[in-house]
Amino acid sequence: MQLVGRSVCRAAFAQLTTPCRSGNALVASTSRPSVSPLHSSHRSFSLSRAQGQNTAPADRTEYKDDEVIFKPMPAGEQQLAQVQTAEMNSPDVDDSFARLNYHQDSEIGVNEQINHEYSMSYQYHAMSNYFNRDNVGLPGFAAFFRSSSLEERNHAQQLMDFQATRGGRVKLAALAAPPSDYNHEEKGDALYAMELALALEKLNFKMLFQLHEVAEKHNDANFTDFVEEMLAEQAQGVKEVSDYVAQLRRVGKGLGVYQFDAKMAERATTMGA
């Protein structure tokens, strides 16, 4: 049985090394060919010969050790060179592995928006703690502003993730300390805080709209789509807070605020569930 097996192997090897028309045997590679990650189709390649030839065509590259190499298309050479020369942990934005058609104006605008989202989150957190005081006692407002704070922080995280996806560098800035007291002599604390929240939401919409203009200026479709999704959500936020301001102006500063707060607490419980 062993002799028969060896004979079969010899016959198979003889077929693999059958001379071609030129008289030179082609060596069959037993290893998988390496494929460049760029442009897997339309590649030129050549096989080396076991018996070396003195000359090779100008458009062919001769390789040793029965190596098969796929070359990328000319269109991919520039991008391949950029990837190969990019350095790890480099401060130069051009050394990003992922960066492609991402303008520096867009990168700066995203960092500014990140800082603004964090500032809003900081402001809403301060409001939440004010209404959570024992001598204020409006847990519905406290829950609403706590939820708003988390929402703005999530927006900042979305922007940071987008920055990383496009090869930008996240640069966080210092945050100004928000006020800790929101009691207003004429309007009361609930209406005053909600009007401040409306001003912040409208400012945020305006800043996102300006960021959208930057994306359009540099013909960045991916960036434009991303900002448009945030704008749609922000428009809903402006409408929600606008309704609350209108309702609080009707109820006054006394019992109406207490009843309004109960509705806010019920809403927070429902959303949490």
C-alpha positions as a printed NumPy array, in Angstrom:
array([[  0.   ,   0.   ,   0.   ],
       [  2.815,   2.387,   0.831],
       [  4.558,   1.722,  -2.513],
       [  1.364,   2.495,  -4.414],
       [  0.958,   5.76 ,  -2.515],
       [  4.497,   6.86 ,  -3.313],
       [  3.987,   6.097,  -6.993],
       [  0.88 ,   8.267,  -7.099],
       [  2.729,  11.145,  -5.433],
       [  5.613,  10.886,  -7.935],
       [  3.146,  10.94 , -10.838],
       [  1.384,  14.016,  -9.469],
       [  4.695,  15.831,  -8.974],
       [  5.762,  14.972, -12.532],
       [  2.556,  16.587, -13.866],
       [  3.175,  19.752, -11.847],
       [  6.705,  20.093, -13.292],
       [  5.773,  19.376, -16.933],
       [  7.896,  21.624, -19.191],
       [  6.104,  24.461, -20.945],
       [  6.647,  25.484, -24.592],
       [  9.786,  27.419, -23.717],
       [ 11.336,  24.325, -22.136],
       [ 11.37 ,  25.727, -18.596],
       [  9.325,  24.129, -15.866],
       [  6.966,  26.31 , -13.851],
       [  7.272,  25.871, -10.109],
       [  3.907,  25.431,  -8.382],
       [  3.666,  27.393,  -5.144],
       [  2.31 ,  25.472,  -2.184],
       [  1.577,  28.612,  -0.202],
       [ -1.438,  30.922,  -0.511],
       [ -0.742,  34.031,  -2.609],
       [ -0.602,  37.229,  -0.599],
       [ -3.306,  39.689,  -1.615],
       [ -3.015,  43.417,  -1.159],
       [ -6.012,  44.877,   0.744],
       [ -6.407,  47.542,  -1.92 ],
       [ -8.338,  46.755,  -5.123],
       [ -8.572,  42.97 ,  -5.067],
       [ -9.487,  42.883,  -8.789],
       [ -7.658,  43.934, -11.973],
       [ -4.148,  43.208, -10.66 ],
       [ -1.128,  42.249, -12.736],
       [  1.054,  39.405, -11.511],
       [  3.753,  37.015, -12.754],
       [  5.233,  33.652, -11.829],
       [  8.963,  33.154, -11.465],
       [ 10.559,  30.311, -13.36 ],
       [ 12.638,  27.573, -11.845],
       [ 15.257,  27.946, -14.571],
       [ 15.954,  31.718, -14.61 ],
       [ 15.622,  33.695, -17.816],
       [ 18.162,  36.394, -18.613],
       [ 15.583,  38.97 , -19.651],
       [ 12.028,  39.778, -18.603],
       [  9.351,  41.975, -20.237],
       [  9.436,  45.632, -19.131],
       [  5.968,  45.479, -17.614],
       [  6.7  ,  42.306, -15.62 ],
       [  8.464,  41.893, -12.296],
       [ 10.42 ,  38.724, -11.651],
       [ 10.192,  37.253,  -8.155],
       [ 12.242,  34.595,  -6.451],
       [ 11.362,  31.637,  -4.262],
       [  8.242,  30.659,  -6.233],
       [  6.494,  33.822,  -4.924],
       [  3.153,  35.073,  -6.281],
       [  2.476,  38.76 ,  -5.588],
       [ -0.608,  40.803,  -6.516],
       [  0.131,  44.461,  -7.199],
       [ -2.445,  47.193,  -6.408],
       [ -3.931,  49.28 ,  -9.163],
       [ -2.196,  52.618,  -9.828],
       [ -5.175,  54.445,  -8.323],
       [ -4.461,  52.849,  -4.963],
       [ -0.738,  53.585,  -4.844],
       [ -1.141,  57.059,  -3.293],
       [ -3.457,  55.868,  -0.521],
       [ -1.199,  52.883,   0.14 ],
       [  1.802,  55.193,   0.505],
       [ -0.121,  57.37 ,   2.97 ],
       [ -1.008,  54.37 ,   5.13 ],
       [  2.527,  52.995,   5.055],
       [  4.117,  56.307,   6.116],
       [  1.602,  57.134,   8.891],
       [  3.165,  56.987,  12.331],
       [  1.739,  55.739,  15.602],
       [  0.804,  58.409,  18.2  ],
       [  1.798,  61.226,  15.872],
       [  0.435,  64.747,  16.608],
       [  0.255,  65.44 ,  12.877],
       [ -3.327,  65.072,  11.619],
       [ -2.022,  63.88 ,   8.252],
       [ -0.615,  60.789,   9.963],
       [ -4.078,  59.442,  10.782],
       [ -4.77 ,  55.986,   9.384],
       [ -8.494,  56.687,   8.844],
       [ -8.463,  60.341,   7.752],
       [ -9.803,  60.89 ,   4.246],
       [-11.274,  64.144,   2.848],
       [-11.847,  65.428,   6.388],
       [-11.107,  69.147,   6.477],
       [ -9.46 ,  70.816,   9.464],
       [-12.378,  73.279,   9.665],
       [-14.676,  70.319,  10.256],
       [-12.383,  68.899,  12.909],
       [-12.231,  72.247,  14.751],
       [-16.008,  72.676,  14.495],
       [-16.647,  69.226,  15.965],
       [-14.332,  69.966,  18.912],
       [-16.147,  73.241,  19.575],
       [-19.491,  71.432,  19.487],
       [-18.179,  68.798,  21.904],
       [-17.242,  71.542,  24.339],
       [-20.658,  73.176,  23.96 ],
       [-22.492,  69.894,  24.581],
       [-20.454,  69.344,  27.735],
       [-21.166,  72.919,  28.855],
       [-24.902,  72.324,  28.454],
       [-24.616,  69.054,  30.352],
       [-22.791,  70.872,  33.161],
       [-25.471,  73.585,  33.235],
       [-28.341,  71.078,  33.349],
       [-26.596,  69.138,  36.091],
       [-26.432,  72.301,  38.199],
       [-30.158,  72.92 ,  37.594],
       [-30.992,  69.367,  38.613],
       [-29.135,  69.734,  41.884],
       [-30.891,  73.035,  42.608],
       [-34.385,  71.521,  42.269],
       [-33.258,  68.518,  44.314],
       [-32.549,  70.734,  47.355],
       [-34.621,  70.042,  50.468],
       [-35.849,  73.663,  50.567],
       [-36.908,  73.586,  46.886],
       [-38.389,  70.094,  46.696],
       [-39.351,  69.778,  43.03 ],
       [-38.232,  66.232,  42.12 ],
       [-39.926,  66.326,  38.722],
       [-37.801,  69.261,  37.587],
       [-34.727,  67.651,  39.155],
       [-35.328,  64.457,  37.156],
       [-35.983,  66.372,  33.926],
       [-32.766,  68.382,  34.105],
       [-30.768,  65.315,  35.193],
       [-32.037,  63.5  ,  32.097],
       [-31.206,  66.541,  29.968],
       [-27.675,  66.563,  31.366],
       [-27.142,  62.915,  30.428],
       [-28.586,  63.507,  26.966],
       [-26.145,  66.332,  26.223],
       [-23.249,  64.243,  27.475],
       [-24.327,  61.442,  25.141],
       [-24.329,  63.943,  22.279],
       [-20.768,  64.894,  23.173],
       [-19.809,  61.212,  23.08 ],
       [-21.422,  60.801,  19.661],
       [-19.358,  63.715,  18.372],
       [-16.171,  62.259,  19.848],
       [-16.894,  58.899,  18.234],
       [-17.463,  60.632,  14.886],
       [-14.2  ,  62.54 ,  15.28 ],
       [-12.32 ,  59.296,  15.857],
       [-14.074,  57.597,  12.926],
       [-12.961,  60.314,  10.503],
       [ -9.402,  60.429,  11.817],
       [ -9.713,  63.701,  13.739],
       [ -8.247,  64.51 ,  17.148],
       [-10.542,  65.178,  20.105],
       [ -9.443,  68.231,  22.092],
       [-11.418,  68.961,  25.245],
       [-11.551,  72.507,  26.602],
       [-12.219,  73.957,  30.037],
       [-15.827,  74.406,  31.167],
       [-17.156,  77.532,  32.846],
       [-18.791,  76.994,  36.22 ],
       [-22.611,  77.341,  35.981],
       [-24.676,  79.252,  38.572],
       [-26.044,  77.236,  41.478],
       [-29.154,  79.331,  42.285],
       [-32.101,  79.77 ,  39.903],
       [-34.653,  81.555,  42.012],
       [-36.061,  84.591,  40.205],
       [-38.032,  87.233,  42.109],
       [-40.659,  87.82 ,  39.408],
       [-40.742,  84.549,  37.425],
       [-39.953,  82.04 ,  40.135],
       [-37.379,  79.272,  39.837],
       [-39.29 ,  76.817,  37.604],
       [-40.131,  79.239,  34.796],
       [-36.768,  80.984,  35.   ],
       [-34.848,  77.687,  34.725],
       [-37.018,  76.455,  31.864],
       [-36.549,  79.704,  29.919],
       [-32.811,  79.349,  30.392],
       [-33.052,  75.782,  29.11 ],
       [-34.943,  77.009,  26.041],
       [-32.234,  79.58 ,  25.332],
       [-29.574,  76.854,  25.583],
       [-31.478,  74.502,  23.273],
       [-31.963,  77.209,  20.647],
       [-28.278,  78.168,  20.87 ],
       [-27.347,  74.525,  20.391],
       [-29.557,  74.32 ,  17.299],
       [-27.858,  77.418,  15.896],
       [-24.383,  75.964,  16.483],
       [-25.32 ,  72.664,  14.842],
       [-26.694,  74.593,  11.87 ],
       [-23.352,  76.399,  11.537],
       [-21.563,  73.047,  11.743],
       [-23.785,  71.823,   8.913],
       [-22.7  ,  74.793,   6.812],
       [-19.055,  73.824,   7.373],
       [-19.804,  70.278,   6.212],
       [-21.543,  71.533,   3.069],
       [-18.763,  74.02 ,   2.322],
       [-16.237,  71.194,   2.105],
       [-18.582,  68.786,   0.281],
       [-18.408,  66.255,   3.106],
       [-21.532,  64.127,   2.602],
       [-20.815,  61.834,   5.549],
       [-20.377,  64.78 ,   7.911],
       [-23.491,  66.478,   6.514],
       [-25.662,  63.416,   7.151],
       [-24.32 ,  63.083,  10.691],
       [-25.105,  66.707,  11.592],
       [-28.549,  66.532,   9.973],
       [-29.521,  63.684,  12.289],
       [-28.461,  65.77 ,  15.291],
       [-30.369,  68.781,  13.943],
       [-33.578,  66.772,  13.605],
       [-33.323,  65.638,  17.225],
       [-32.427,  69.133,  18.386],
       [-35.479,  70.636,  16.689],
       [-37.669,  68.261,  18.693],
       [-35.885,  69.313,  21.876],
       [-36.535,  72.994,  21.188],
       [-40.231,  72.299,  20.633],
       [-40.534,  70.297,  23.866],
       [-38.955,  72.966,  26.052],
       [-40.964,  75.684,  24.284],
       [-44.174,  73.912,  25.307],
       [-42.986,  73.749,  28.914],
       [-42.227,  77.472,  28.948],
       [-45.696,  78.273,  27.57 ],
       [-47.375,  76.054,  30.162],
       [-45.357,  77.407,  33.091],
       [-46.277,  80.965,  32.143],
       [-49.922,  79.963,  32.609],
       [-49.654,  78.224,  35.986],
       [-47.963,  80.973,  38.009],
       [-45.459,  80.451,  40.842],
       [-47.475,  78.624,  43.517],
       [-49.694,  75.551,  43.435],
       [-49.506,  75.397,  39.641],
       [-45.744,  74.749,  39.769],
       [-46.285,  71.982,  42.327],
       [-48.828,  70.267,  40.076],
       [-46.636,  70.773,  37.03 ],
       [-43.736,  69.175,  38.897],
       [-45.889,  66.131,  39.687],
       [-46.532,  65.703,  35.962],
       [-42.794,  66.01 ,  35.27 ],
       [-42.04 ,  63.364,  37.918],
       [-44.665,  61.048,  36.383],
       [-43.128,  61.571,  32.952],
       [-39.651,  60.758,  34.264],
       [-40.931,  57.576,  35.907],
       [-42.679,  56.468,  32.703],
       [-39.597,  57.1  ,  30.579],
       [-37.412,  55.296,  33.098],
       [-39.699,  52.273,  33.045]])
